[in-house]
Amino acid sequence: MRRWAGGFGAAAVLAGTAVLASCSGSPAQPGPIQVSRSACGDGWTAPPAGPQTLQVRNNAAVTMEIDLVDPATGTVFGELEGVGPGTTRALPVNFGNGAYALRCAPEDGTPFVGPTVHVTGGADRPGPAVVPVTNADLLGPLKQYHAYVADGLGTLTGQTAALARAVRSGDRGAAQQAWLTAHLTYERLGAAYHAFGDSDGAINGTTAGLPAGTADPGFTGFHRLENGLWHNEAMPALSPIADQLDQAVQKLRTSFADAQIDQNDLGLRAHEIMENTLQFELTGRTDYGSGSTLATARANLAGTRAVLEVLRPLLATRFPGLKDLDGWIARTEHDLEAVSGKPLSALDRKQRQRINADVSELTERLAPVAAIAEPRRVS
């Protein structure tokens, strides 16, 4: 579980189709549409149907979030985040027949909707759109996911205690099996790591950024123990490391009881878990000797499933691609199961290409989940 270094915005998903269209010579609205604390959409008249690029100027003294919405349902067709005072930004959209308005959300104020305009003479359906998810909508899924993680941590504490006992016994084979069991349990908790704080680094950190690599004192947790167990480090020397890992997991279990998972994390992490899998596990960068990165990829997929299950009631009515996404998850699971127990290096070229293609495509298909499940202020 590593924090994804890339950036991802809901506006990219909402506007993606329209951006392509607007780049092909579509006209822009003449003159900027004015927004302020008291008016959201001054100077806007009904635009022609089809791809357009709106120019929106923030005349307020505060930063604004500006959405193009269906005023009756709140459905969002495009959005601009963090529009600063005195700033004009381009908003590409694809207008179909229907009613549209701008919704303005000052950073320190209540969102409000401007005047409605009507578009005719175009397609019956507009471009990409999403029905907003609110903070209240996410309370139930967050509670469910917190319970899922808390249960997983309860299981994990028993497993890391068993791992520490196996290391102390000197039985390397038993310790290796106990390590794999515990590590995969941890990897299934993928969407909560941001709530784990510094504990994630202590439990599952790698050598990235450590000057001395595997010999660095800052290298701790599962991967430090993996490195020792699979590179014939003396078992007595590994006992303190296993104990330290067990203590860190117990501490995390206690602290997580009162921790809160950020409302932005659920949808975002579903995408990031698999992107991390592609970047780290399927390149072998997190293999410190066990050859278990394919098993870890499968555990990460299980973690992604867990996130989607708690979000499913919200996605079912908002995400037309949900059925296809489920199909790609099943396909990826099937192909990972087919290479179960193998190290990455044992895959032939065809197998490796297939797994990489599965996870790459799945990562792309998960991207809209982040946009759809992002909580929005609507009132």
N, C-alpha and C positions, 0 to 999 in steps of 0.2 A: 504494500500500500504506500504509494509515493505520490506526492502532490504533483499534478500535471503542470508543466511549465508554460504551456500554451495559453492563448486567450480565446474565449468563446463568448459570443453575444447573441442574445435572442434575435436582435435586429437582423443579423446575418441570415438566419433561417427564414424569417418573415419576408425579407426583401430579396432573397437570393434569386428567385425567378424574375422578379421585376428588374433587378440590376442588369441581368443579361439583356432583357428587352430594351431597357433604357439606353444601353450602350450601342444599340443598333440604329440610332438616329431618331428615337422617339422625342417628341417635343417636350420642352420644359414649360411649366406654368409661367406666364409673364409676371414679373415682379414678385418679391418675397411676400409670403403670408406672415402677418404680424401676430405675435403672441405676447401677452403680458400677464400681470397678476389679475387684471380685470377683464381681459378679452382674449379669447383663444380662437384665432382664425380671422382676424380683421383683414379685409382685402381679398378674401377668397370667394371666388364664384365657381359655379359648377364646372368642373374640368371635362374635357372630352373623354370618352371611353378609351380603354387600352392603357399601355404602359406610359407613365408620366414621371417626371421628376419634379417634386415640389421643393421650392426653396422656402425654408421656414426661419424667420428671424425672431430671436428672443429679445424683447425690449424691457424685460423685467430686470431688477437689480439682483436677482438670485438665479441660480442654476435651475433649469427646468427639464423634466422628462416630458416628451411630446409624443402622443400616440395618434395614429389615424384609426378611427373606430367606426363600427356600426352603432349609432346612438341608441338603437332599440335594444341590442343584445350585448353591447360592449365588446364584440369580437374585434380583435386587433389585426389590422392589415399591414401596419408598418409602425416603426417606432424609432425615436431618436433619444438616446440616453445622454445625460450630462451636457445639455446645451447651455453654454455659459452666457452670462449677460452680454448683450451687444453682439452676439454671434449668429451668423446665418449658416444653416446646415442644409444639405440636400437630402431629401427623403424620396427614394424611388419606390413607386407603387404601381400596381396593375389594376386599373379601375374596371369593374364590371357594372352592370346595372344595379342600382340600389342607392341607399342613403349613406352619407358619410359625414363625419365631423372630426374635429381635432379635440383630443382630451389633453389638458395641460396639468401637470403635477409639479408645482413649485417644491423645491427641496424642503421648505419649512412650512408648507401649507397643504390645504385640502385640494385634491384633484377636482377639476370642473370641466364640463364639456361645452364647446363653442357651438356656433350656428350650424345647422344641417344643410348640406347641399345634395342635390339629386343628380345622378348620372344615368343617362339613357342612351340607347343606340349601340350598346355594346353586348358583350357576352353576358349570359345569365349569372355567371359566377365570377367573382373577382379573383385576384391572384392569391398567393399564400396568405393564410389567416389562422388565428388561434383565439379561441374563447379564453379570456383571462382566468388564471388560477390565482386565488387570493390567499393571504396568510391563513385565514380561517379554513379554507379548503385543505390546507396542508397539515392541520393539527392532527387529524386522525392518522394519516400515513406516517407522520413523524413519531407519533406514539407507538404505532405498530413496529416501526423500524427500530426504535430505541429498545423495545422489548426483545426483538430479534437479536440485537447486538448484545444486550445484557445476558440473554440466555447463552449466546455463543461464548461470551467471556467466562460464564460459569463453567462451561465445558472445558474451556481452554485452561483454566486454573488447575483443574484435575489433571490435564494432560501434561502441563509443564512440570507439575510436581512429580508425575510418573517419569518424565524425562530426566529430571534431576536425580531421582533414585536410580534409574538405569545407568546414568553416567557414574554415579558413586559406586555402583556394583562392579564397574570395570568391564561390563559386557558391551563391547563396541557395537555388535550387531543389534542388540536390543535397544541400545541408545539411538542408533541410526533410525530404526523403525519408529521409536517414540518421537524422535525429532520430526520426522515426516508427518506423522499424525497431527502433532501440535501445530506445526507450521501451516499446514493446509487449513486447519480450523481458523487460524488467525487471518489467512488470506481471504476467507469467505466473508469477512466483516468489512469489505472494501469501502463502502460509502461513509463510514463513520470516522475514518482516521483523522479528519480535521478536528473532530471533537476530542481526539486522544491527546492532542498537544504534543509535548516533548516525549511522551511515552512511546509514540510510534518509532521515533529514531532510536530510542534505547532498546526497543524490542525487535525491530525489523530493519535497522539501518544497514547501509552498505558501506563500502570503503570510499565512495565518491566524496572527494574533497578532503580526505584524510592524508596528510603528508607521508605517513609511514605505511600506508596501505593496510594489508592484513595484520601487520605488526603494530599498528597504531593503537594506543591505549583507548582511544575513542571508539574503536570498533567493538561493538558489543551485540548481544542479542542472538537471534536465530542464526544469522549468517556467520557470525563469529564462531558459534558452536558448530555450525555446518563445516566451516573451513577446518576446524580441528578434528572433527569426527571422521571426515573423509580424507584427511591428509596425515593420518596416523600420529597425531599429536598425543602425547601421553595422557591417559585417561585421568589420572589424579590432577593434572594441570587444568583439565576441562571442568572439573567439579565446581570450582568457584564461579565459572562462567554460567554453568547451568543453574546454579543457585541464584545468581544475580538475575537471570532471565525469569526464573520462577517468581522472584520477589517483585520484579517490575510488572509482571502480568497480574499478580495479586493486588498490587497498588492501583493498577489501571482499573481493575474490576470494581474496586471500592470507589474510586473517584468518578467513574462513569455513571454511577447511580444518580449523581446530581448534575451530570453534564447535559448540555443541550446540543442537539444536532442542528446546525444552521439550516434554515428553510430553503436556502438556495442550493444546499448540498445534494439533496436526493437526486434531482434530475441531472444535475451537472456531473455527479460522480458516476452515474450509470454509464455515461460516455467516457469519462476519464479512466475508469477501471480498465476498460478494454483497450484504450489507447496506451495506457501504461503497459499492459500485457504485450502489445505489439512492440513497444519501444524497449522493454526490459527483458521480459521472459522469453520472447521469441527471437531475441538476439543472443541469448545466453549471458547477458550482462549481470544477472543476479544468480548465476550458478557458481557456488563456491565449493563444488566437489560432489554434490549429491546427484547431479543429473536429473533433478526433479522439476525443472522449469515448465515442462509440459503438464505435469500434475498441478503445478501452481496456476498455470493458465486455465485449467479446468476449474480449479477452486475460484479463480477470479470470475469465471463465467457464472458459477453458482451465486457469487456475490451480486453480480449484475441482475440475475433472475430475481433475487430477493428484493432488490430495489424496485424493479418493475412490478412485482406483485403488489407492493403496498401502494404504488402509484396507479395501478391498473384501473381502478374506478374513475380516476380523473382522465386517464388517457383514452379510455374506451369511447368517449363521446367527443374527443378532441383530436385524435391522431388517426387519420385514415390508414396510415402505414403500419398500424400495430400488428395486424395479422401477418404481414410480410416480415416484420421484425421478429415475431415469434418463430416464423419459419427459419430465419437465419440463425437464431439462437439454437434451434433444434439441429440444424445442419452442422453448426460449429461444434456442438456437444457431441454429435455422432462422430465427427472426424477426429476430435480430440480423444474420444473413447477408443477409437481404432488404434491409436498409438500409445495408449495408456501404459505406463510403466517403462517407457523407453526414454533414454536421454535424447536431447535435441540432436546431438551429433550422430545418432543412429538412424535418423530419418534419411530416406533417399531424397533426391531432388524433387521428385513429383510430390511426395508426401509433404515436404517442407513448403513447397509452393502452394499446395492446397490449404494447409493450415494458415499460412500467411494471408492468402486471399480471403479465407473465411473471416478471420479476425479483422482484416482491413475493411471488408464490406460491412461487417457487423458494426464496427466503430462508426462508419458513416451513417448507417441507418439508426444508430442511437442518438446522433447529434440533435435531431428535432426534439427529443425528449427534454433536453435541457431548456430549450426555448419555451416549450409548452408548459413545463412545470415551474418555470420561474415565477415567483409570486409578484403580482403587480398591484399597485395602489389604484383602486377604482373609485374610492369615495373617501 
